[in-house]
Amino acid sequence: MIIHEIAQGDNEWLKLRLGKLTASDFHTLMGKSQTKETILYKKAAERLTGVASDGDRFTSIHTERGHELEPEARMAYELEKGGDVLEVGFVELNEFVGCSPDGLVNADGGVEIKCMDNHGFLKAVTKSYINPIHKTQMQYCMYVCGRSWWDYALYNPNFPNPLHVMKVMRDDEYITDIQTHIKECNEKIESHIKIFEGFTTGTNR
């Protein structure tokens, strides 16, 4: 495992992620949707070209909210927990697998910060609800980073108590499922690359 202490979103960070299976996509990659197929072709293209997809430049109101509020959310989390959060850009498990955690906490934990809109925050707090996409994201990060727990930190400054934290423990059974899908996805990506290379050399014509 290699920890890259770089800024998330900069050119070096984008380059490190090229062709790798990461936490943000992995809930989709554990399913069977058309989006999964698109992601696998995208990863194959990145490994072949070393160039990111134009789609990586897409932003939404949700991602913009997260970028704007994450620093104050992290500060609120640090104050509540009474410790520092180590910010890292990218954690590389191997040439095909990595993640970009919001923070590593102490020797055995981490934190995923979600700056939710009003109704999403209210639902998550009152129902102790963890979005399945975020569950996979956190378990994937625990696998990559070798951690035993992860804090799900929800933040919305419009509420009187803007920070709500739920601790998620490592689920080795779920992580075994993740590892199975990593192997499956890598095999599919390599198959796409092999077929394409066959066309470029003329063996598949």
C-alpha positions in Angstrom: 0.0 0.0 0.0 1.3 3.5 -1.0 -0.2 6.6 0.5 0.1 9.6 -1.8 -0.2 12.9 0.1 -1.3 15.0 -2.8 -4.3 17.3 -3.4 -7.4 15.5 -4.5 -8.5 16.7 -7.9 -5.2 17.9 -9.2 -3.4 16.5 -12.3 -1.2 14.1 -10.3 -4.3 12.7 -8.5 -6.1 12.3 -11.8 -3.1 10.5 -13.3 -2.8 8.1 -10.3 -6.5 7.1 -10.7 -6.2 6.2 -14.4 -7.3 2.7 -15.1 -7.8 1.8 -11.5 -10.8 0.5 -9.7 -11.8 3.0 -7.0 -14.2 3.2 -4.1 -16.5 5.8 -5.7 -17.5 3.5 -8.6 -17.5 0.2 -6.8 -21.1 -0.2 -5.7 -22.0 0.1 -9.4 -19.3 -2.4 -10.3 -20.8 -5.0 -7.9 -24.0 -4.9 -9.9 -25.0 -5.8 -13.5 -26.1 -2.5 -15.0 -25.3 -0.8 -18.3 -23.4 1.8 -16.3 -21.1 -1.0 -15.0 -20.2 -1.9 -18.6 -19.5 1.7 -19.4 -17.2 2.1 -16.4 -15.3 -1.1 -17.4 -14.8 0.2 -21.0 -13.7 3.6 -19.6 -11.1 1.9 -17.3 -9.8 -0.2 -20.3 -9.5 3.0 -22.4 -7.6 4.7 -19.6 -5.1 1.8 -19.3 -4.6 1.9 -23.1 -4.3 5.6 -23.6 -3.2 7.0 -20.2 -5.8 9.7 -20.7 -8.9 10.5 -18.6 -12.4 10.5 -20.0 -14.1 13.8 -20.7 -16.8 12.6 -18.3 -14.5 13.0 -15.4 -14.8 16.8 -15.7 -18.5 16.6 -14.9 -19.7 18.4 -11.8 -23.2 18.7 -10.2 -24.7 20.8 -7.5 -24.1 17.9 -5.1 -20.3 17.6 -5.8 -20.0 21.4 -5.7 -21.7 21.5 -2.3 -19.3 18.9 -1.0 -16.2 20.7 -2.2 -17.5 24.0 -0.6 -18.5 22.5 2.8 -16.0 19.7 3.3 -13.2 21.8 5.0 -15.6 23.1 7.7 -17.2 19.6 8.0 -13.7 18.1 8.6 -13.0 20.8 11.2 -16.3 20.0 13.0 -15.5 16.3 12.9 -12.0 16.9 14.4 -13.4 19.1 17.2 -16.0 16.5 18.1 -13.5 13.6 18.0 -10.7 15.5 19.7 -8.1 14.5 17.2 -6.5 15.2 13.8 -7.6 13.8 10.5 -4.8 12.9 8.1 -5.8 14.2 4.7 -4.4 12.0 1.9 -4.9 12.3 -1.9 -4.8 8.7 -2.9 -4.1 5.3 -1.4 -2.8 2.8 -3.9 -3.1 -0.8 -3.0 -1.6 -2.0 -6.3 -1.5 -1.0 -10.0 -5.2 -1.8 -10.4 -6.8 -0.8 -7.1 -6.9 2.4 -5.0 -9.1 4.9 -3.2 -9.3 8.5 -2.2 -10.4 8.6 1.5 -11.7 11.9 3.0 -9.3 11.2 5.9 -7.4 8.5 7.9 -8.1 8.6 11.6 -5.6 7.3 14.2 -4.0 3.9 13.3 -7.0 1.9 12.5 -9.9 4.2 11.2 -11.0 6.6 8.6 -13.8 9.0 7.8 -16.2 9.5 4.9 -17.6 13.0 4.9 -21.0 13.6 3.2 -22.4 17.2 3.0 -26.0 16.3 2.3 -28.9 18.5 1.3 -31.6 19.2 3.9 -34.0 16.3 3.4 -31.2 13.8 2.9 -29.5 14.9 6.1 -32.8 14.7 8.0 -33.6 11.2 6.7 -30.1 9.8 7.4 -30.0 11.2 11.0 -33.5 10.3 12.1 -33.4 6.8 10.5 -29.7 6.1 11.1 -29.6 5.5 7.3 -26.4 4.7 5.4 -26.7 4.9 1.7 -25.7 1.5 0.2 -23.4 3.3 -2.2 -21.6 4.9 0.7 -21.5 1.5 2.6 -19.6 -0.1 -0.3 -17.4 3.0 -0.5 -16.4 2.7 3.1 -15.9 -1.0 3.1 -13.7 -0.6 0.0 -11.7 2.0 1.7 -11.2 -0.2 4.8 -10.0 -3.0 2.5 -7.5 -0.8 0.6 -6.3 1.1 3.6 -6.2 -1.9 6.0 -8.5 -0.3 8.5 -11.0 -1.8 11.1 -13.6 1.0 11.2 -14.8 4.1 9.3 -16.8 7.0 10.5 -19.8 8.1 8.3 -19.8 11.8 9.0 -22.9 13.7 7.8 -22.8 17.5 7.7 -25.3 20.2 7.0 -24.8 23.7 8.5 -28.5 24.6 8.1 -29.4 22.5 11.1 -28.8 23.3 14.8 -26.6 20.3 15.2 -24.9 20.2 11.8 -22.7 17.1 12.4 -23.9 13.5 12.8 -21.4 10.6 13.0 -22.1 6.9 12.6 -19.3 4.4 13.1 -19.1 1.6 10.5 -17.1 -1.5 11.4 -15.1 -3.6 8.9 -17.2 -6.4 7.4 -14.8 -9.1 6.2 -17.5 -11.1 4.5 -18.5 -8.0 2.4 -14.9 -7.3 1.7 -14.4 -10.8 0.4 -17.3 -10.1 -2.0 -15.5 -6.8 -3.0 -12.3 -8.8 -3.7 -14.2 -11.3 -5.9 -15.7 -8.4 -7.9 -12.3 -6.7 -8.2 -10.9 -9.9 -9.8 -14.0 -10.2 -12.1 -13.8 -6.5 -13.2 -10.0 -6.7 -13.9 -10.5 -9.8 -16.0 -13.2 -8.0 -18.0 -11.0 -4.9 -18.5 -8.1 -7.0 -19.6 -10.4 -8.8 -22.0 -11.5 -5.5 -23.6 -7.8 -4.5 -24.0 -6.8 -7.8 -25.5 -9.7 -7.7 -28.0 -8.8 -4.1 -29.0 -5.1 -5.0 -29.4 -6.1 -7.9 -31.6 -7.9 -5.4 -33.9 -4.9 -3.1 -34.1 -2.5 -6.0 -34.9 -5.0 -7.5 -37.4 -5.5 -10.8 -35.6 -9.2 -10.1 -34.9 -10.0 -9.0 -38.5 
